[in-house]
Amino acid sequence: MATIFMPRLRGIAYHLRMPSSESSASAAFSAFAAPQHAVLACIRPDGGAAGTVAAAARLAALAGAPWHAVLVENAATRRLGEAARLAALELLRAAQAQGAVTAVLEGRDAAAAVAAYAVRHGCATVVLARARPAAPWRTPFARRLTRAAAWLDVVEIAAAGPRAAPPAPGAGTQPPAPRRYLAAAGASLATALVALPLLPLLDVANVAMLFLLTVVLVAIRLGRGPAVAATLVGFCALVLAAPRRQYDVSEFKYAVALAVMLAVGLITARLTSDLREQAESATGREARTRALYEFARALSVALMQEQVFDITRRFLARSFDARAALLLPDDAGRLQPPAPEADPQARAPVLSVLDMAAAQWAFDHGAPAGAGSATLPSNPWLYLPLLAPMRSRGVLAVRVPDVAALLVPERRELLDAFAALAAIALERVHYVDVAQDAVVRMEGERLRNSLLAALSHDLRTPLTGLVGLSESLTLSRPRLAAAQLELANALRDEARRMSTLVANLLDMARIQSGGVKLNLQWQVVEETIGSALRACRWQLGARGVATDIPRGLPLVRFDATLLERVLCNLLENAGKYTPPGARVTLAARRDTDELVVAVLDDGPGLPAGREDALFEKFVRGHAESPIAGVGLGLAICRAIVDAHGGRMRAFNLDAGGACFELRLPLGEPPAAPEADLEPEAGPISTQPDPA
Amino acid sequence: MTPDTAAPVALIVEDEPQIRRFVRMALEGEGWQVHQSETLKRGLIDAGTRTPDLIILDLGLPDGDGLQLIRDVRGWSPVPIIVLSARIDEADKITALDAGADDYLTKPFGIGELLARVRAALRRQHKAAGEASARSAFGRVEVDLHKRTVQRDGQPVHLTPTEYKLLTVLIANSGRVVTAPQLLREVWGPSNADNGHYVRIYMGHLRQKLEDDPAQPRHLLTETAVGYRLQP
C-alpha cells in the first residue's frame, strides 16, 4: 500500500502533526477539531482566489496545522457563469492536490456557511482574497464573516490580478456583448422611429410607455447591460424628438420617466436572469433524473454481469462523456483488471498497477478514491466503491476528459447514484447466478442419485440371484459329490465377495460425487463395533477377535452405517492379509477431544514406508498380490472418516502387526435421559429388583 | 384341492425370476407350498385369494411400492411379512417395519439367513396365537414377566424401571426387529422422538448387565440404523 500513498504523502507534507496511521484524510482532520487551529482557504468565484490557496497552504505549513479549502455556491455565484465556476472548482482541486480537505458549500449567506464550516472543522484562521463588494452599499465579505464569527482570524490577501469583469448573465447562450449592446440600441432606435412620429397624436407619457416596453423586452432577451443601453438610447431619442415647449415645462417629468425606465429595465433583467437560471437548473435536474431513470430501466433487464458492464459504460459515456470500467473482486477480495475488450471500438480502459492499487483501496475502505476525491486526487481516474446492501460488489472506475467537472456537486451526486444503481444491479445478477447454480446443482444431484440408485439396483439384483442360487446348489438334495460341493462353495464365496466389491464401488462413487448425506446421530461406539463384528465376522475365519473398550466412553456423533462399513473394510483387510492363526483386536479409547478407534493385528504388518499410500484409491500394499481386491477399501474408509471431520492413519506396531486407527472429534453430547439416574453401567446387582 | 393342503402356503412377490427361483427352492425344501407374483397388482390379488401363511415381498416392484401391499394386507391379516430390500437407505426399512412388516433382508442375502427369519416369524405368530408366556428366556437370562424379575445364571439382576421396560418391549417382539423410533415411543413416550441416543445408551446398559461380552452381543443385537432385535 505504501506506493499508493506516495502522492498523497506529498500532498499532506504540510500537516506535520497528522497521525501517519490514519488512512482516511477526513478522519484524520476530524481529529483536529479540538485544537481549533486549522487554516481555511475561502475560494470565491468572483476572482482573486489563486493567491488564497497558496497563502493558506503557506500559513498552514508554518503553523504545522491542517488546512481546508471551501467554495461557496449560491444563486449569486452561479450568476457569474460556468467558466468562473469551473475555474474556482479547478482551484479547489489544486488545493486538494496540495493536501487540503475540500468542500463545496451551499448557502444563500456565504459568510454564515463559511463560519459554520469553520466551527465544524476547527478552523481558526480564514484566508480570503480582498475583494470589493459587488455594490458600494454592500458589506464586504470579510466584514460579514467576522460579524458571523467574531473569534475567527480573517486574513485578507491581495487579489492576484485585476478583478475579472463579471460576465453578463447567460453569457454562454447569448451572442457576445458588443453585438448585444448594438442590438439593444437598435431596438430603441427602431422604437423611436415608430413612436416618435406618433408623438403629436399621443401623450409623451404614452410614447414613453412604448420605450418602456422595448426596455422590458431587451432586458428579457439581452440582459441587464443592454437594457440600460436601450433605456439611455430611448431616453435620448425621446428628449431630442420631444417638442421644446414641453421640454421646458416638464424637465422633471423626463427625469422620472428615465428613472422608471432604468429601474424597470434592471429589475426585469434581474428577474429574467433568475428565472432563466431556475429554468436551466430545472432542465439540468430533469436531464439528470431522466439519465438515472433510463439507466435504472436499462439495468433492470440485465441478467448477466457483462450486460451490467456494457450498460454502465454506455450510460457513463453518454452522460459524462466518460470512459468507465467496472472492476470486480475475485474470491480473495482482490480486484481484477478489466478484461481486454474484443471490440477495439469499445475504448477499453487501461489501468496501471498504481491505478489498480487505488481502486483496491477504494474497494477495501468503501470510500471513493482518485480524481475529485479526498484520497489520491492526482490520479486521473475516479474510483467509486459499488456499495450494495449485502456487501461491496466492486469498484466503478470513471475517467472524464475534464477532471474539474468531477468537483461539481450535481455531477458527483449523479455519478454516485450511477454507482449505487450499478452496485444493486450487480448484486441482483449475483443472486440470479446463485439461484441458477442452486437449480443446476439440485438437478445434477437428482440425476446422480437416480443414476446411482439404478446402477445399484441393476448390479445388486443379479448378484443376489447369484449368491442365492449358488447357495441353493450347496444345499441341494441329494447332496452334491465332494468335488462339485467344493465348486459350489467357491462360487458362493466369490459371489459374496463380488457383492462386497460392488457395494464398495457404489459407496465410493456416492462419496466422491458428494452425494452422501451423513445420517449423524449420537452413537455408542461399542454398539457399532459390535454390529460391525457381527456383520463381518465371517471374513476373519478362524482368527481370534478381541475387543478393548473401556466403560464410560462419551457419545460420538457419526453415521453408524458408514462407520460400520469402515470397520468392516478394516476387518476384511485383516482377514485377507494376516495368517489364519492371527489375532485381531478392536480397541476404542478417548484421547483428549477425540475418540480413537483402532483395528490391530499381530500379522506381518504393512509394507514399510507405504503406510499412507495405502489410503489412495486403487493402491495396494503389493501390486501383484495373489489376494483378491482392487484397493478401494481403505480409500473409502478415509473418505468416510474425512466426511466426519476425522482423521485416519495406519502404522506398524512395535510388537509387530499392523494398526489402522481412526480419530473422530468429540462434540458436545446431548443430555442423557433424566429418568432413573442409576450409576452408569453399574455392576450386576445381587439384590432383588425393587421394581 | 391338492392332497398336500396341510402344507403351509407362502407367497413370493418379487419381479426378479432368479431371486424368485432360489427363494422358492429354499422354501419348498422346507415343505412350503409356494405361490409367486411378479407384480404388486398380482401380489395384492394373490394375498387375498391364496390366504398365505407367509409373504415374502420385494419393496422395489416395477408397478409400485411394496409398502402399499403391507398396508393393505395389515388391514385384514396378521400374516408374517418379510421384506426384501435392495435399497441402501435404512429409512425405507424403518418405514416398512413401522407399516407392519415383520422383518427384512437386505439383498444380497443367504438362504440360511432367509430360513432363520422365516422360522422366527412363524414361531412368533404361533406364540401370539397361543397364550402369552409369563416366563421368557434367552441365553443364560430368564425373565419373569409376572413377578417382574430378571435372573442371569440364576442370580437376580437389578434393572432400573426404564431398562426393564425396554427389555419387555424387546421380549414382546422376540426375534423380530423393533425400530428405534418404536422403542422410543413405547418406552419414553411420543414426546421423545428426537432423542434417539436414549435407546442406544439404555441398550448399552442392558448389554452390560445381560450379555457375556457387551461388545460382541449374542442376544441383544443391533440392526444398524434400523433398530434392535432380541435373538433368543
Interface residues (C-beta under 8 A of the other chain):
Chain A: A453 S456 H457 R460 T461 P462 L463 T464 G465 L466 V467 G468 L469 E471 S472 L475 S476 R477 A495 R496 S499 L506 N519 Q521 W522 Q523 V524 E526 E527 T528 I529 G530 S531 L533 R534 A535 V545 T547 I549 R551 L555 D559 A560 T561 E564 L586 P669 P670 A672 P673 A675 D676 E678 E680 A681 G682 I684 S685 T686 Q687 P688 D689 A691
Chain B: E16 Q18 I19 R21 F22 V23 M25 A26 G29 G60 A86 R87 I88 E90 K107 P108 F109 G110 I111 G112 R148 T149 V150 R152 Q155 P156 V157 H158 L159 T160 P161 T162 Y164 W188 N192 N195 G196 H197 Y198 R200 I201 Y202 M203 G204 H205 R207 Q208 K209 D213 P214 A215 Q216 P217 L221 T222 E223 T224 A225
